[in-house]
Amino acid sequence: MINSTTQLGQRGLLVENVLLRDIQLPATLKASIESKQQAEQEALAMNFRLQKEKQEAERKRIEAGGIRDFQQIVAQGISPQLLSGRESRPPRTWLRVSIRKWL
């Protein structure tokens, strides 16, 4: 191309653009280009999978935090007396008095 441009320049012609069609690349160069494109696609796919897994891990951390908070709230409301079946109940006399009021 450089020789052609030099020769055309000597004749007073200036070449600004040249449209190239049907370029035949050597098989090894073509395979190398295709291999590089394939590797780039695989790298992009891996990055996508990693990002998706990180989002899933964050979702699971949030879920686990919610479960932990729930368990702490429930644990605060459970006393040893409640677990043993001896939770404080109103005396039976109070129950009799309440029933008599309604009769």
C-alpha positions as CSV (number, residue, x, y, z in Angstrom):
1,M,0.0,0.0,0.0
2,I,2.8,2.4,0.8
3,N,4.5,1.9,-2.5
4,S,1.2,2.4,-4.3
5,T,0.6,5.7,-2.4
6,T,4.1,6.9,-3.1
7,Q,3.7,6.1,-6.8
8,L,0.3,7.8,-6.9
9,G,1.6,10.8,-5.0
10,Q,4.3,11.3,-7.7
11,R,1.5,11.4,-10.3
12,G,-0.4,14.1,-8.4
13,L,-3.0,11.8,-6.8
14,L,-3.8,11.7,-3.1
15,V,-5.5,8.6,-1.7
16,E,-7.6,9.3,1.4
17,N,-9.7,6.1,1.7
18,V,-9.5,2.6,0.2
19,L,-12.3,0.1,0.6
20,L,-10.9,-3.4,1.0
21,R,-13.1,-6.5,0.3
22,D,-12.6,-10.2,0.7
23,I,-9.4,-10.1,2.7
24,Q,-7.9,-13.6,2.9
25,L,-6.0,-14.0,6.2
26,P,-3.6,-16.9,6.8
27,A,-5.3,-19.8,8.6
28,T,-3.1,-19.5,11.7
29,L,-3.9,-15.8,12.0
30,K,-7.6,-16.4,11.5
31,A,-7.5,-19.2,14.2
32,S,-5.6,-16.9,16.6
33,I,-8.2,-14.1,16.2
34,E,-11.1,-16.6,16.7
35,S,-9.4,-18.1,19.7
36,K,-8.9,-14.6,21.3
37,Q,-12.6,-13.7,20.7
38,Q,-13.7,-17.0,22.3
39,A,-11.4,-16.3,25.3
40,E,-12.9,-12.8,25.7
41,Q,-16.5,-14.2,25.6
42,E,-15.6,-16.9,28.2
43,A,-14.1,-14.2,30.4
44,L,-17.2,-12.0,30.2
45,A,-19.4,-15.0,30.9
46,M,-17.3,-15.9,34.0
47,N,-17.5,-12.3,35.3
48,F,-21.3,-12.4,34.9
49,R,-21.5,-15.7,36.8
50,L,-19.2,-14.3,39.6
51,Q,-21.4,-11.2,39.9
52,K,-24.5,-13.3,40.1
53,E,-23.0,-15.5,42.8
54,K,-21.9,-12.5,44.8
55,Q,-25.5,-11.1,44.6
56,E,-26.9,-14.5,45.7
57,A,-24.4,-14.6,48.6
58,E,-25.4,-11.1,49.7
59,R,-29.1,-12.2,49.6
60,K,-28.4,-15.2,51.7
61,R,-26.5,-13.0,54.3
62,I,-29.5,-10.7,54.5
63,E,-31.9,-13.7,54.9
64,A,-29.7,-15.2,57.6
65,G,-29.6,-11.9,59.5
66,G,-33.4,-11.8,59.4
67,I,-33.6,-15.3,60.8
68,R,-31.1,-14.5,63.5
69,D,-33.1,-11.4,64.5
70,F,-36.3,-13.4,64.6
71,Q,-34.7,-16.1,66.8
72,Q,-33.3,-13.4,69.2
73,I,-36.8,-11.9,69.5
74,V,-38.4,-15.2,70.2
75,A,-35.6,-16.2,72.6
76,Q,-36.2,-13.0,74.7
77,G,-39.8,-13.9,75.1
78,I,-39.1,-17.5,76.3
79,S,-38.3,-17.8,80.0
80,P,-36.9,-20.8,81.8
81,Q,-40.3,-21.1,83.6
82,L,-42.1,-21.2,80.3
83,L,-39.8,-23.9,79.0
84,S,-40.3,-26.0,82.2
85,G,-44.1,-25.6,82.0
86,R,-44.2,-23.5,85.2
87,E,-44.8,-20.2,83.6
88,S,-46.6,-17.7,85.8
89,R,-50.3,-18.2,85.5
90,P,-53.1,-16.3,87.2
91,P,-54.1,-18.0,90.4
92,R,-57.1,-20.3,90.2
93,T,-59.0,-18.1,92.6
94,W,-58.7,-15.2,90.2
95,L,-60.2,-17.4,87.5
96,R,-63.2,-18.3,89.8
97,V,-63.8,-14.7,90.6
98,S,-63.8,-13.7,87.0
99,I,-66.2,-16.5,86.1
100,R,-68.6,-15.5,88.9
101,K,-68.7,-11.9,87.6
102,W,-70.1,-13.1,84.4
103,L,-72.7,-15.5,85.8
